[in-house]
Amino acid sequence: MSFLAVRDLVSGYDRSTVLGGVDLALDRGATLGLLGRNGAGKSTLIMTLMGLVPPTSGSVQLDGVELAGRRPDVIARAGVALVPQGRRVWATLTVAEHLALASRRRGTWTVDSVLDLLPRLGERRGQYAAQLSGGEQQMLAVARALLTNPRLVLLDEPSDGLAPALVDQIGAVIATMCAEGVAVLLVEQDLHLAFEVAQEIAVMEKGAIVHRVPTAEFRLDPGTAHRLLGVT
C-alpha cells in the first residue's frame, strides 16, 4: 500500500464540484510534481487533502489511517504540513515567534536545524513577517511546515514571485525533505523546479489526474506537455 493513497476524491465549493474523483498515490520520500492549467483543480486538491475544503466523498489514507473529512488540526497531527500559496504568514509576529509556535513536535527538525538550512531566517529572527521580502516570507512558510516534523508536505506554488536563486533554494530544501523520508506533493507552474525535484509528473485537467509518468519521460514528450499544459 502506498504511503499516501487517495481514491475517488470528490470536493468543491458550495454547490460546485471541482474535484471529480481524484486517484493519487505517493510513497515515502518521493516527490510528485502536480501540473495543470489554471482552474484544473490543483489548489482545491491541496486544500482538500489538508481538510480546509471538506470532501463530498472518497478516501484519503496516510500510512493506512483515514483522513478524509477530518479537521485540519487532526490532519496536521497525523503528519501533514501545508506550505500554502501566497505564504500566509502572520504579519504581526516575528520570525522567532513563528518558529516557536511551529516547533511543538519533537523530531528531526528543530529551530537550529531549520535555521542551518535557511540561514537568512536566522538573520531576521527579530523582524516581523510583514517586514520580510517575498522570498523570506516563503522561506518562513517552509520553515513553519518543517518544524511540525511532517511525514507529508503539501506545497502550493512555492516558486510564485521568487527570483531564480530563491527558487533553486526551494529546490534544495525539497531535496533535503526527501532525503529525510518526507513525501512531497508539489503544485507548481515553474517546470524547471518541478523537473529538478520530482521523480514523477502528474497533470490535472478538469478536476482529475489525466496523465502521470516519470519526469524523464515527461520531458521527452513535448507534444503531450503542449496538449495538456499549452507549453513547449
PyMOL commands that set and color helices and strands:
alter all, ss='L'
color gray80, all
select helices_A, chain A and resi 42-49+72-77+95-102+111-117+119-123+129-131+134-146+164-179+191-197+215-219+222-229
alter helices_A, ss='H'
color red, helices_A
select strands_A, chain A and resi 4-13+16-26+31-36+55-62+65-66+80-83+152-156+183-187+200-205+208-214
alter strands_A, ss='S'
color yellow, strands_A
deselect
rebuild
show_as cartoon
